Amino acid sequence: MDLPSDTPAASRTPRPARVAVVTGSDSGIGRATAVRLASQGMDIGITWHTDEEGAHRTAEEVRAHGRRAALARTDLSRLPDAAGVVEDLARELGRIDVLVNNAGTGTATPFVDMEYETVREVIDVDLIGPFLCGQVAARRMIRQGDGGCIVNVTSVHEHQPRVGAAPYCAAKGGLGLLTQVMALELAEHGIRVNAVAPGEIATPMTGQEDEDVRRTSRPGVPLGRPGDAREVAAVIAFLASEESSYVTGASWAVDGGMLRMGPQAGSHLESDAWRRP
């Protein structure tokens, strides 16, 4: 949705192609998001940590839509330097209009057994990394002077806890509140900031990549199945578009209704299995 302009069409300077940087876009939600944004006319900065081949596959799909792709390896546990990848990609592609903080990691270890190194890595990758990447992107957007959009990929565990995922839940909850602060502070610069909170999505992280989600039963989810990465990407793409030009500071759950179950889910459990990760 374009807002009215008093500038005659013939005298307007054509705006360059929009550029999005999507962290962790070598697979899963990141890849689906990069491809979806490319299909909407954006050039894409792709980051990867261990799967270089996957990053190149993402780039091929982006280029198949006629868009440019730039790739860079980064390890968000190596901070603060790793956050510089956002500026590197923006420089290579000429600008940055959208940052999608998607890269993440998790745990399945009881709280009392958690090692410090694991806690530190999860917090760095899932919270401090997006914080610093967001700073880099916002500073560049402010210099550009024409606004922008940041989408932080959190989780349903931004809102609800999970046994065995203490640092993950702490990081995602923190990222949710960070999103709200960023939205308040960056609004005066025309930069919108929102979160997307996926539930169980068929990705490498859940061991379900390329699975037909409609053939997988999830009785505890109202829609009865896991989600597809492209369903998350569609919401991210909406938040990155002018169609959501009056939306900032919000968290969008993409979870098949999982969060709405609340205490009802607990009251129907028939064993203590939930106590073990």
C-alpha positions in Angstrom: 0.0 0.0 0.0 1.7 3.2 -1.2 0.7 6.4 0.7 -0.3 9.4 -1.4 2.4 11.7 -2.7 2.2 15.3 -4.0 5.3 14.7 -6.2 4.5 14.4 -9.9 5.2 10.9 -11.2 7.5 12.2 -14.0 9.8 14.0 -11.6 10.3 11.2 -9.0 13.6 9.5 -8.9 13.2 5.8 -9.3 13.9 4.0 -6.0 16.5 1.3 -6.2 15.5 -2.3 -5.6 14.9 -3.1 -2.0 17.4 -5.2 -0.2 16.8 -7.7 2.6 19.4 -9.5 4.8 18.2 -12.8 6.2 20.4 -14.4 8.8 20.6 -18.2 8.8 19.0 -18.4 5.3 20.8 -21.6 4.3 17.7 -23.8 5.2 14.3 -23.9 6.8 12.5 -20.7 7.7 15.5 -18.6 6.6 15.6 -20.1 3.1 11.8 -19.9 2.6 11.9 -16.2 3.7 14.8 -15.3 1.4 13.0 -16.9 -1.6 9.6 -15.3 -0.7 11.2 -11.8 -0.4 13.0 -12.3 -3.7 9.7 -13.2 -5.3 8.5 -9.8 -4.2 11.3 -8.0 -5.9 14.0 -7.8 -3.2 17.7 -8.5 -3.6 18.9 -10.8 -0.8 21.8 -11.0 1.6 22.2 -14.6 2.8 24.2 -15.7 5.8 25.1 -19.2 6.8 27.1 -20.8 9.6 27.9 -24.5 8.7 25.9 -25.3 5.6 27.6 -23.5 2.7 26.0 -25.8 0.2 22.6 -24.9 1.5 23.4 -21.2 1.3 24.3 -21.6 -2.4 21.0 -23.4 -3.0 19.1 -20.5 -1.5 21.1 -18.1 -3.7 20.1 -20.1 -6.8 16.5 -19.9 -5.9 16.8 -16.1 -5.3 18.5 -15.6 -8.7 15.8 -17.7 -10.3 13.4 -14.9 -9.4 15.7 -12.4 -11.2 17.1 -10.9 -8.0 20.7 -10.5 -6.8 22.1 -12.7 -4.0 25.1 -12.1 -1.8 26.5 -14.7 0.6 28.5 -14.5 3.8 29.4 -16.9 6.5 28.9 -15.8 10.1 29.0 -17.4 13.5 26.8 -15.3 15.9 28.5 -16.9 18.9 31.6 -14.9 17.9 30.4 -11.5 19.0 30.5 -8.6 18.5 32.5 -9.0 15.3 30.0 -11.4 13.7 27.3 -8.7 13.5 29.4 -6.8 11.0 28.1 -9.3 8.4 25.0 -7.1 8.1 27.0 -4.1 7.1 29.2 -6.2 4.7 26.1 -7.5 2.9 24.5 -4.0 2.8 27.6 -2.6 1.3 27.8 -5.3 -1.3 24.2 -4.9 -2.3 24.2 -1.1 -2.0 21.7 -0.6 0.9 19.5 -2.4 3.4 15.7 -2.1 3.7 14.8 -5.2 5.6 16.7 -7.3 8.3 15.3 -10.7 9.3 17.0 -11.9 12.4 16.4 -15.6 11.8 19.5 -17.5 12.8 19.1 -19.4 16.1 20.0 -22.4 18.1 18.4 -24.3 21.0 18.9 -26.9 23.8 17.2 -30.0 25.2 18.9 -30.1 28.6 17.5 -29.9 32.1 18.1 -26.6 33.9 20.3 -28.0 36.6 22.5 -29.9 34.1 23.1 -26.9 31.8 26.8 -26.0 31.2 27.8 -22.4 31.2 29.2 -22.6 27.7 25.9 -23.9 26.3 24.0 -21.1 28.1 26.4 -18.5 26.8 26.2 -19.8 23.2 22.4 -19.9 23.1 22.0 -16.4 24.6 24.6 -15.0 22.2 23.1 -16.5 19.1 19.4 -16.1 19.9 19.5 -12.7 21.7 22.7 -10.7 21.7 23.4 -11.5 18.0 20.0 -10.2 16.9 20.5 -7.1 19.2 23.8 -6.3 17.5 22.7 -7.1 14.0 19.7 -4.9 14.6 21.9 -2.1 15.7 24.0 -2.4 12.5 20.9 -2.5 10.3 19.1 0.4 12.1 22.2 2.7 11.9 22.5 2.0 8.2 18.7 2.6 7.6 18.9 5.9 9.6 21.8 7.0 7.4 19.8 6.1 4.3 16.9 8.3 5.5 14.0 6.4 4.1 12.9 4.0 6.8 13.1 0.2 6.9 11.8 -2.9 8.6 13.3 -5.4 11.1 11.7 -8.7 11.8 12.9 -10.8 14.7 12.1 -14.5 14.5 11.4 -15.6 18.1 9.3 -18.6 18.9 6.1 -19.6 20.7 8.6 -19.8 23.6 8.8 -16.0 23.5 5.5 -16.4 25.2 5.4 -19.8 26.9 8.1 -21.9 28.6 9.4 -25.3 27.5 11.0 -27.9 29.8 14.7 -28.4 28.8 15.0 -25.1 27.0 15.9 -22.6 29.8 18.4 -20.4 27.9 16.4 -20.7 24.6 13.2 -19.5 26.4 15.1 -16.8 28.2 16.6 -15.6 24.9 13.4 -15.7 22.9 11.5 -13.9 25.7 14.2 -11.3 25.8 14.1 -10.9 22.1 10.3 -10.3 22.2 10.7 -7.4 24.6 13.7 -6.1 22.7 11.5 -6.0 19.7 9.1 -3.8 21.5 11.8 -1.4 22.7 13.3 -1.2 19.2 9.9 -0.5 17.8 9.4 2.5 20.1 12.8 3.9 19.6 13.1 3.5 15.9 9.6 4.6 14.9 10.7 8.2 14.5 13.1 7.1 11.8 10.3 5.3 9.9 11.7 1.9 10.9 9.2 -0.7 11.9 10.1 -3.6 14.1 8.0 -6.8 14.7 8.5 -10.3 15.9 7.3 -13.6 14.3 6.8 -16.4 16.8 6.7 -19.8 15.1 5.4 -23.0 16.7 6.5 -26.4 15.5 7.7 -25.9 11.9 9.0 -28.7 9.7 12.7 -27.6 9.4 16.2 -29.2 9.9 16.1 -27.9 13.5 13.1 -30.1 14.2 14.3 -33.0 12.0 11.4 -32.6 9.5 12.9 -30.8 6.5 10.9 -31.4 3.3 8.2 -33.3 5.2 4.6 -33.1 4.0 3.2 -31.4 7.1 -0.4 -32.3 6.1 0.5 -35.9 6.6 1.8 -35.5 10.1 -0.6 -35.6 13.0 -0.3 -33.3 16.0 -3.3 -33.8 18.2 -2.3 -31.1 20.7 -2.2 -28.4 18.0 -5.7 -27.1 17.0 -4.9 -27.2 13.3 -3.7 -30.8 13.9 -0.3 -30.6 12.1 3.1 -28.9 12.2 3.7 -25.8 10.1 5.6 -25.4 6.8 8.5 -22.9 6.7 6.8 -21.2 3.8 3.8 -20.4 6.0 6.1 -18.5 8.4 7.9 -16.8 5.4 4.5 -15.5 4.2 3.9 -13.7 7.5 7.5 -12.3 7.5 7.0 -11.1 4.0 3.8 -9.3 5.0 5.6 -7.6 7.8 8.4 -6.6 5.5 6.0 -5.1 2.9 4.1 -1.8 2.7 0.9 -3.8 3.3 1.8 -3.7 7.0 2.9 0.0 7.0 1.0 0.7 10.2 2.2 -2.4 12.1 5.1 -2.1 14.6 6.0 -3.6 18.0 3.8 -6.7 17.5 4.5 -10.4 17.9 2.8 -12.6 15.3 2.3 -16.2 16.4 2.5 -18.7 13.5 1.7 -21.8 15.5 -1.5 -23.5 14.3 -3.3 -22.2 17.4 -0.8 -23.9 19.8 -0.5 -20.9 22.2 -4.3 -20.8 22.5 -4.4 -24.2 24.2 -2.9 -22.8 27.4 -3.9 -24.8 30.6 -6.2 -26.9 28.6 -3.3 -28.8 27.1 -1.8 -29.5 30.6 -5.1 -30.7 32.0 -5.4 -33.4 29.3 -1.9 -34.9 29.8 -2.0 -38.4 31.1 1.6 -38.8 32.3 4.6 -37.0 33.7 6.4 -37.3 30.3 6.3 -33.5 29.9 8.7 -33.2 32.8 11.5 -34.6 30.6 13.0 -32.8 27.6 
